[in-house]
């Protein structure tokens, strides 16, 4: 017999929490089946809208994440400006190298169309031919003129 005496006497909050934990365990099962190990399981749970306290519980019990700080790191949403900033930082380390649009798309993490539009508008990249881009150094370009 349960602590509530009958299955219909379980409070809604407790029943909801149990259902959310079951759903979170299913999402972790999907994560392990379909995802590479470089991704954070907490951010994967978050992408399925699993409640934060349930994601923390699953991460600690089933994913080997011990510290709450690791959990919070996984819940942090990466902002668009941060992604572009990291992409430009990467580009500054690869001056005068040539890349395809697909390689640059994979590096920046945005869709093909978004990446293409950015490459066309950005002074950091120069189009060599269809689908091929060169990373430019603005300082060197100014000194050359």
N, C-alpha and C positions, 0 to 999 in steps of 0.2 A: 504494500500500500504506500502511496506517495505521501509526502509531508502535507499536502493540501487535502488529502482524503479522497479526492475524486478528480479525474482529468478535467472536468468542466469548472472546477474551482480554482484552477491555476490563474493568477493575475495576468492580465493582458500584456503588461510590460515584460514579465518573465517569459511568457510564451513567444512574444515577439523577439526577445533576445535569443532564445533557443533557435528560432527559425533563422535569424540573421547569422548565427554561428554555423549552422548547417550550410547555409548559402556560401559563407566565407570559406568553409572547408572545400566546397565544390570548386570555388574559384581558384583556390590554391592547387587543387588537383589539375585544373586547366593550365595553370601557370607552369607546373612541373612537366606537363605533357607537351605543351606547345611553345614554351618560351626558352630563350637561351639564358644561361646562368649569369650573364652580365647585368640583367635587369634586377631591380629591387622588387621583392615580392610585395612590399607594402604599397608601392606605387601601383603595382598591378591590381591589388585589392581595391585601391582607391579609384582606379579607372572603372571598376564595376560598382562603384558607389556603396561599397561596404562601409558601415559606420566606423568611425575612427577607433572607438574603444574596442570594437570587435576585431578590427584589423590589428590592433596592438596585441590583443590576446592571442590571435592566430599566429602572428609573427613570433611571439615569444614561445608559444607552446609547440609549434610545428615547423618553424623555419630556422630555428637556432639563433634568432636575434635576441640578444640578452638585454641590451641597454635601450632605454626609452628614447635616447637621443638618436639611435640608428632608425628607430621607427619614425620619429619626427622628420628625419632627413628624407625618408622615403615618401612621406606625405607632402613634402614641399613641392609645389607646382613650379615647374620651370617656366619662366616668363619669356615671351617672344623676344623682348629686347635683350635678354640674357643669351638666348640662342644666337641671335645675330651678332652680339658682342663676341661670343666664343668663336663664331665662324670667322669674323674679321681678324681676331687674334691668330687663328690658325692660318689665315691667308697671309698675314704679315710674316709668318715664318716660312712661307713658300713662294717668295718673290721670283718672278720670271719662270715659274714652272707652268706647264700646260696640263689642263684637266678637261675631261668631258663633262657635259652638263649632268650626266647621271652620277659621276663621282662627286661633283660639288653638291648635288642634291642629297646624296647619302651623308656627306660630311656635315651639312647644315641641319638636316633633319626636317626640312619642310617639303611640301608637295612639289612636284615637277614644275607646275605652272608658277607657283610662288617663287621658287628658286630662279626660274628663267626670267621673270619680271625683275627680280632684284639684280641679277647679273647684267641685264640690259641697262638698268638705271645707275648702277654703281660705277664710280670712277676707278675702283680697285681692280676691276676685271675688264679685259679687252677681248672682244670676239675675234678669233682668228679665222674661223670658218664655221659652218653650221655644226653645232654641237661641240665645238672645241674653244676653250677659253684660256687666256693667259692671266696670271696674277700679276698686276702691275705695282710698281713702287712709285707713288706720287712724287716723292722727293727726288728720285733719280730722273723722272720725267721732266721735272722743272729745271733741274741742273743741265739736262741735255739741250733744252731750248735756249 
